Amino acid sequence: MMCLWFACHGRNDMKELADKDNVEWSLAHAFLANMGGFAIDFRNTPSPNNLEQKPPGSGAETEPPLETSINNLPSSEGKESPIDEDDAISPHASLPSAPAPPAQVFSAQTVGDLEKQAPTRHDTTYILRSKLSEWLKKHSSNRWFIFPVPKVVQGRWEEHTKNKQLVQDSLAVATPESLGFHTPRSYFESMMALQGNIWIIDGIQLQYARKNGLISRLPDFTESQIMDRSKGDWVTKSLAILQVTWLWVQLAMRYAQHLPATQLEIMTAAFATCSFITYVMYFYKPKDVATREYLPATTFPTVSQIAEIGKLGPTAVWFSRVHLIISNDCYHHLEDSDKDTAPWLILACGTVGMLFGSVHFACWNSHFPTPGERLGWIISCGLLVGLPIPICLLMVLDHRLDRKRRNKKERTIEAGHVIKTVVFALEVVYVLARFFIMAEAGRSLWYLTSGSFVATSWTFNVPHV
């Protein structure tokens, strides 16, 4: 559901640029972009002598180059940092203190001007930069969790000196406003994905790169070419939908002929319902596309541009992102940053979860080995239907509070930790209820009544798989 939502927005937002470049941009293109099907290639990009052009006569020529590194940041563990005593509250000792140039030029003076805000140890900016500093010291861009990425998987990707320095300079001046909808950790992961010679980007990042001249045009790649690379077509998806529908037809006929349905059949129907919804929503999504399109970069980004691209990057819901992939559980940025769609998506997912649980109530009058197991089934079904409501409401509340917390200048007690703990406890109860349903569905097969073995009349004679 989330993938379809973001793909529809990506298709609509990209329409103007696609018309300008005279290229096709359909729902399949938007799906492919959010899957990481397009990449920006910096391997043959000419490297300018000065990454950030300064206007003549501004005095910038006499300034030292920007050598700020996030490694100069103080650790949040209280270790002393090698900075002058007068600058003890600033995370950077090497930043120039010259007056700032015009606002449109993002240079060392601009960074110095930002640092004049002098964040304290209880300031959210100071805390954020300290976290980023610690993560960067521990992070290796060529690692997947705790082991190095094999060369055969790494492929063309390798660390790029210029992009790596740009990422470090951007992290060095990060503020809570730089995060966008990201958490500090997901923002860091999004920025780390930009320090190589290949950028695996999603649709909104591709749109930003095109608008700001990092690429000359959108990929000239037709929908038929995308579907040719896809491992699934409309025939296989239609057959899968038909197979799921057939299961419900059989259950309806058993009910009409007063034949019992087993717990395993009902549980299968619940999963089949979710599969039906998934197949319908993913009807135009390419499947298992093994190759991506590489777009040559026309120029390197500025510090401000790479920070914005990192801000627009996807954030993973369950797993940490590595530079090679964009996982299926990613939440993508939308063009209109004021349009907060996360609460609606959370509620929509909760609604589907309630639908999944409600299907199991069809076993209300089925045969159970003992009355206690019948009661356990009913209670578990009630939990599957009821728990998504408080879980989703608490997640929406935490999302709202998280957005407010990032705008505060001083660090305060975060209620989000309490909410996350309560949500986790409710999710544990939900998982236990699911386990009971699955275990009981298997156990009930040993206690089937004779009616469970009777086939329905006309559906038995219809050819099916």
Secondary structure as the mmCIF struct_conf table of DSSP 4:
data_model
#
loop_
_struct_conf.conf_type_id
_struct_conf.id
_struct_conf.beg_label_comp_id
_struct_conf.beg_label_asym_id
_struct_conf.beg_label_seq_id
_struct_conf.end_label_comp_id
_struct_conf.end_label_asym_id
_struct_conf.end_label_seq_id
HELX_RH_AL_P HELX_RH_AL_P1 MET A 2 ASP A 13
TURN_TY1_P TURN_TY1_P1 MET A 14 MET A 14
HELX_RH_AL_P HELX_RH_AL_P2 LYS A 15 ASP A 21
TURN_TY1_P TURN_TY1_P2 ASN A 22 ASN A 22
HELX_RH_AL_P HELX_RH_AL_P3 LEU A 27 ASN A 34
TURN_TY1_P TURN_TY1_P3 MET A 35 GLY A 36
STRN STRN1 PHE A 38 ASP A 41
TURN_TY1_P TURN_TY1_P4 ARG A 43 ASN A 44
BEND BEND1 ASN A 49 GLU A 52
TURN_TY1_P TURN_TY1_P5 PRO A 56 GLY A 57
BEND BEND2 SER A 58 GLY A 59
HELX_RH_3T_P HELX_RH_3T_P1 ALA A 60 THR A 62
BEND BEND3 GLU A 63 GLU A 63
HELX_LH_PP_P HELX_LH_PP_P1 PRO A 64 PRO A 65
HELX_RH_3T_P HELX_RH_3T_P2 ILE A 70 ASN A 72
BEND BEND4 LEU A 73 LEU A 73
HELX_LH_PP_P HELX_LH_PP_P2 PRO A 74 SER A 75
TURN_TY1_P TURN_TY1_P6 SER A 76 GLU A 77
BEND BEND5 PRO A 82 PRO A 82
HELX_RH_3T_P HELX_RH_3T_P3 GLU A 85 ASP A 87
TURN_TY1_P TURN_TY1_P7 ALA A 88 ILE A 89
BEND BEND6 SER A 90 PRO A 91
BEND BEND7 ALA A 93 LEU A 95
BEND BEND8 ALA A 98 ALA A 98
HELX_LH_PP_P HELX_LH_PP_P3 PRO A 99 ALA A 100
TURN_TY1_P TURN_TY1_P8 ALA A 103 GLN A 104
BEND BEND9 SER A 107 SER A 107
HELX_RH_AL_P HELX_RH_AL_P4 ALA A 108 GLU A 115
TURN_TY1_P TURN_TY1_P9 LYS A 116 GLN A 117
TURN_TY1_P TURN_TY1_P10 ARG A 121 HIS A 122
STRN STRN2 ASP A 123 ASP A 123
HELX_RH_AL_P HELX_RH_AL_P5 THR A 124 LYS A 138
TURN_TY1_P TURN_TY1_P11 SER A 141 ASN A 142
STRN STRN3 ARG A 143 TRP A 144
TURN_TY1_P TURN_TY1_P12 PHE A 145 ILE A 146
STRN STRN4 PHE A 147 PRO A 148
HELX_LH_PP_P HELX_LH_PP_P4 VAL A 149 PRO A 150
HELX_RH_AL_P HELX_RH_AL_P6 LYS A 151 GLN A 154
TURN_TY1_P TURN_TY1_P13 GLY A 155 ARG A 156
STRN STRN5 GLU A 159 GLU A 159
HELX_RH_AL_P HELX_RH_AL_P7 THR A 161 ALA A 172
TURN_TY1_P TURN_TY1_P14 VAL A 173 VAL A 173
HELX_RH_3T_P HELX_RH_3T_P4 PRO A 176 LEU A 179
TURN_TY1_P TURN_TY1_P15 GLY A 180 PHE A 181
HELX_RH_AL_P HELX_RH_AL_P8 PRO A 184 MET A 192
TURN_TY1_P TURN_TY1_P16 ALA A 193 LEU A 194
BEND BEND10 GLN A 195 GLN A 195
STRN STRN6 GLY A 196 GLY A 196
BEND BEND11 ASN A 197 ASN A 197
STRN STRN7 ILE A 198 ILE A 201
HELX_RH_AL_P HELX_RH_AL_P9 GLY A 203 LYS A 211
TURN_TY1_P TURN_TY1_P17 ASN A 212 GLY A 213
BEND BEND12 LEU A 214 LEU A 214
STRN STRN8 ILE A 215 ILE A 215
BEND BEND13 SER A 216 ARG A 217
HELX_RH_AL_P HELX_RH_AL_P10 GLU A 223 ARG A 229
BEND BEND14 LYS A 231 LYS A 231
HELX_RH_AL_P HELX_RH_AL_P11 TRP A 234 ALA A 256
TURN_TY1_P TURN_TY1_P18 GLN A 257 HIS A 258
HELX_RH_AL_P HELX_RH_AL_P12 GLN A 263 MET A 281
TURN_TY1_P TURN_TY1_P19 TYR A 282 TYR A 284
BEND BEND15 LYS A 285 LYS A 285
STRN STRN9 GLU A 293 PRO A 296
STRN STRN10 ALA A 297 ALA A 297
BEND BEND16 THR A 298 THR A 299
HELX_LH_PP_P HELX_LH_PP_P5 PHE A 300 THR A 302
HELX_RH_AL_P HELX_RH_AL_P13 VAL A 303 LEU A 312
BEND BEND17 GLY A 313 GLY A 313
STRN STRN11 THR A 315 ALA A 316
BEND BEND18 VAL A 317 PHE A 319
TURN_TY1_P TURN_TY1_P20 HIS A 323 LEU A 324
TURN_TY1_P TURN_TY1_P21 ASN A 328 ASP A 329
STRN STRN12 CYS A 330 TYR A 331
HELX_LH_PP_P HELX_LH_PP_P6 HIS A 332 HIS A 333
BEND BEND19 GLU A 335 GLU A 335
TURN_TY1_P TURN_TY1_P22 SER A 337 ASP A 338
HELX_RH_AL_P HELX_RH_AL_P14 ALA A 342 VAL A 359
HELX_RH_3T_P HELX_RH_3T_P5 HIS A 360 CYS A 363
TURN_TY1_P TURN_TY1_P23 TRP A 364 ASN A 365
BEND BEND20 SER A 366 SER A 366
BEND BEND21 PRO A 369 THR A 370
HELX_RH_AL_P HELX_RH_AL_P15 PRO A 371 GLY A 386
TURN_TY1_P TURN_TY1_P24 LEU A 387 LEU A 387
HELX_RH_AL_P HELX_RH_AL_P16 PRO A 388 ARG A 406
TURN_TY1_P TURN_TY1_P25 ASN A 407 ASN A 407
BEND BEND22 LYS A 409 LYS A 409
STRN STRN13 GLU A 410 GLU A 410
TURN_TY1_P TURN_TY1_P26 ALA A 415 ALA A 415
HELX_RH_AL_P HELX_RH_AL_P17 GLY A 416 ARG A 443
HELX_RH_3T_P HELX_RH_3T_P6 SER A 444 TYR A 447
HELX_RH_3T_P HELX_RH_3T_P7 SER A 450 PHE A 453
HELX_LH_PP_P HELX_LH_PP_P7 VAL A 454 THR A 456
TURN_TY1_P TURN_TY1_P27 SER A 457 TRP A 458
HELX_RH_3T_P HELX_RH_3T_P8 THR A 459 ASN A 461
BEND BEND23 VAL A 462 VAL A 462
#
